Amino acid sequence: GAAMEDKNLNLATLAKVFADEDAARSFLESKRWPDGPVCPRCGSTKAYALTPKRGSRKPVRKGVYRCAGCRRQFTVRIGTVFEDSHIPLNKWLIAIHLMTSSKKGVSSLQLSRELGITVKSACFLSHRIREAMTEKSGGLLGGTVEVDETYVGGKPRKGTGPHRGRGTEKAPIMVLVKRNGKARTSRIDRIASKKLKGVVRANVNPDSKIVTDELVSYRGLDKEFTGGHSVVNHTAEECANKDGEHVNMAESFFALLRRGHCGIFHSLSKQHLFRYCNAFACRWNNRMVTDGERMVEAIKGAEGKRLMYRDSQGDISSN
């Protein structure tokens, strides 16, 4: 079945797909349209492949379909992050595989070397793939939810050394993790009580239990969540409080993000930080499935998303 096929996808089984553009297109079509081509413009399932006419001066390209409903032509790229890209589909698939299977992510510089494309193209491609990896909210988190915040990205000013906490040039990021479940990140402009509580309210079911560190900005959450608000005092070197509550999963997520930041990306631009965080959340949330299944999820996530070049521009050296 398809589930078994996705489960077994890896570098060895995908070798033929990665080596051949026609095979890559067929693979992409089978994952996007498992029941046959669907017109991305009108949603009709009545479409047929166009074949080149013998002797034609301008033969139709491979992979072009015509919708029997709206009569317009389309390919598997239309209506996805692959649209308007001149990068071959097999290179797109290699990049998706690398970015979904590498625990700490892949830099644009490495993608440039691996795929034989410019750093500028690799930067654009990687941001589009992160856009595809951004998961839909999927409702409110429930049960026990760990909440934590940190500062990520940027470089310390010369001579000042690394500055931690408030006053840093780095960008604040929040993570909310359902105990033994999914993580959700949120970009915030500053760490303030109104902002932090607003994010918690928008993402967590009121019946849940909230667990945070001792930051005073979280005070008062016990009145809003029926499960209460449990506090872990890190200042007193408390790993878990008297009730056995902790924020270890939230801290594990941030530890992974920091390792990716320091070891892979080195510096992260504030403009794109949310995309990097979303990609880390996607890999975290799909950590219990195989690399192949994670890759297919990203391909499905490419549907209905577009990222124009002007939206993806940033400091290439920081990607």
N, C-alpha and C positions, 0 to 999 in steps of 0.2 A: 504494500500500500504506500500512499504518498508519505504518510508519517514515518514509515520505516526508511524510505528513501531520504527524507530530510535528515533523519537521525544519523544516517551513514555518510553524509556529505563531509568530506575532509579534503586536504590537499591532494591526496592520492586519487580519490574518486572523482575529483573535479578537474584533474589535469587536462583532460580532453576539452572540457568546456573552456578552460582558461587559455588553451592554445589556439582555439578556432572561433572566429567571429560568428559564423553561422550557428555553431553549436551553442555559443553563448546566448544568441538571440532566441533560439529554440528553448533553451533552459529557462530564460527569463519569461518567455511567453507561457511556459507550462506552470510557472509559479504565480504569475499575475492572472492568467486566464486558465485555470485548471479545467473548465468546462467549455473551452473554446473562446475565440476573440470576442471582446465586448467593446463597442464603440465608446471612447472616452468622452465624446461630445453629447450623444443623445442616449447612451446606455443600451442601445439595441444589441441583441446577441446575433442578429442576422448580418453577418459580414463575410466577405470572401476575399481570398488572397488574389492579388493582381500578378499576372505573369507577363514577362516581357514578350512583345510581339517580334516574330522573326524579321530581321532586317530593319528594325526600328532605329532611327538615329538617336533617340533619347529613350533607351530601354528603362522600364520601371525598376527601381531598386528592389532588392530582396527584402522580404519582411513587410511589404506595404499591403494594407488591406483597404477595401472599400466597404463602407456601411451601406446596406441595402435600404436603410431607413432614411438617413439624412444625405446619403450619396457622397459624403466626404471621405477623403482618404486619411488613414492614420497608421501609425506603427506602435510597437510596444513601448516606445519612449514617450509618446504623447501623454500628457497629464501626469507625469512623474518627475522626480528630480533629475532624470536622465535627459529630459527634453532640451532641445537647442544646444546640446553638447556634441562637440566633434570627437570626443574621446571614444574609442571603440568600446563596445559593450563588454568584451572579454576583460578589458582593463578595469572597467567599472566593477565587474564581479570579483576580480582579484582584490581590489581595494576594499570592497564590502567584506570579503572573507577576512582580510587582515585586520580590519577595524572592529569586527565583531568577535574575533577569536583571540585578539591580544588583550589580555586583562587590563593593562594600563594604557591601551590606545597605541596609535601609530602616528608619528609626526609627518608633516607634509614633506619634509626633506627626505625621509625614508621612502615615502610613497613615490616621490619624484625619481629616486634611484631605482626602486623596484619595478616601476612601470615604464621608465624611459620617457617621461614627460617633464615639462618645465615645472619649477617649484610653484609658479603662479597658477598653473593648471591643477597641480596637486592640492594646493591650498583651497581652490574653488571646489574641487571634487570632494575633498574631505569634509568641508562644511555642508555640502549638499547631503552627504551620507549621514552626518550627524543630525541633519534635519529629518532624514528618513528614520533615524533611530529614536527620535523624540516621540515618546509614547503619549497617547491620549490619556486624559486624567483618569478615566475609569471609576469615577465616583469617589466617595470619601473613604479615608483610611479608618479602620476600626480596631477594636481590641485594645491592646497596650501599644501606644505609639511613643517612640523615643524622638525627642526633638533636640537638635543641637545646632550650633552656628560656628562659623570660622571665617577667617580672612584668607583669600586665595588670590594668586596672580601678582603681577607687577614685580618690580625689582627695587630693593632698598636704595635710597640715594647714597651717593659716594660719601664715605667718611662717617656715615651715621650708623652703619650696621643695621641688621634686621630689626624692624620695629614691629612689635606684636600688639594686638589689641587696638583699642580706639586711638585714632590719630594716625594710623598707618595709611599708606597710599593704596594698599590692597583692597580688593572688593569683598564685601561681606556676602556670604552664602549661607542659606539655611538648608538643613536636611531633616525630613520627617520619615522615620522608618517604622513600619508596622513590625512588631516583634516577630522574628522568623518569617518576615514577609517582604513586601515591596518597599522601595525607597522612592521618595519624591523630593526634588530639589527646588529651591526658589531663590531667585536673585533679588536682593533687597538693597536699597540705596544707603541705608544706615541701620545699625543695630539699636533700635529703640523699642520701648514696650508696645507702643501702638502698632508698629510694623510687625513685630514678631507675633503678637497675639492675633493680628489680622490674618497672617498666613496660616496659623494653627486653626483658627475658626473656619477658614475657607477650605481646608484640606482634611479635617478630622471630624468624624461623627461625634455628636455631643454625648453619646453613651460611652465613649472611650475613656481610657485612663492615660494621662499624659505623664511622661517621665522626662525631666530636664536636669541640667546642672543647677548650681545655686545662683545663677544670674538673676538679679532682682527684677529685671524686665519681664520675667515670666510670672511674677507673683499675681495671684488673683484667678489663675486658671482653674483652681479647685472649685470655684463657684460656678464655672461654666460647663464643666464636664462631670457627668455623674460618676464616672470611675475614679474621680479625684485627680490630684496632682502630686506626684511623688518626686522628691528632690534628692539628688546625689551631690554631696558636698565635696567637690574635688579639691577645694582649698585646704580642707582637712585631710587630704590624701585618702578620700573615701572612694573605693572602686564600686562598691555597692552599699546601699543604705541598710538600715536595720530591717527593712521589709524585704531585702534581697533584690531591690530594684536597681537597675543600672542603665547606662546609655552606651553600652559597649558596641552595639550594632551600628549606631550612628557614628561613633568614633572610628569603627572599622571602615565605614564608607569613606570618611574624610581621610583616613590613613592611606587608602587606595588612591584617592584623588591627589593627595600630596605626592605620593610616589610617582604617579603619572606626571605630575607637574615638574618635579625635580629631575626625574630620570628620562622622560620622553620629550616633554614640551618646553622645559626650562623656564619660559616666561609665557604667561597667558594674557592676552589683551582683554580688557574689560568688555569690549564690544562683543566678543564671541564667548565669553566665559560661560554663559548660560547654555550654549550648544555643547561645550565640552562636558559640563555637568550632566546634561541630559543624556549624552552618550555613555557616561559612567553609570548613570542610573539604569539605562537600558541593559547594559552588561550585568549589573548587579541583579536586576529584577529577573533576568533570564539565566542566572548562574547555575540553576539546577538542570538545564537542558544542554544538549550537545552544541558544538560550534556550528554544525550544519543547520540545526533548528534555529539557532540565533541568527544566522545569516539569512535564512528564508523569512524570518520575522522582519528583518530590516528591509528586505526586498518588498514585502507586502506594505511596509510603512512608507515606501517611496511613492505610493499611489496618492494622487490628489495634493501633492506638495510641490511647490516651486520655490526656488531661491535664485533670484536674479543676481548677476555678477556684482551690481552696485551694493546689494545687501550683504554680500559675503566679503567685501573688501576690508582688509585690516592690515596690520603689520605682519607681513609674511614671515619675518624672522621669528615671530612669537607664536607660530602655529606648528 
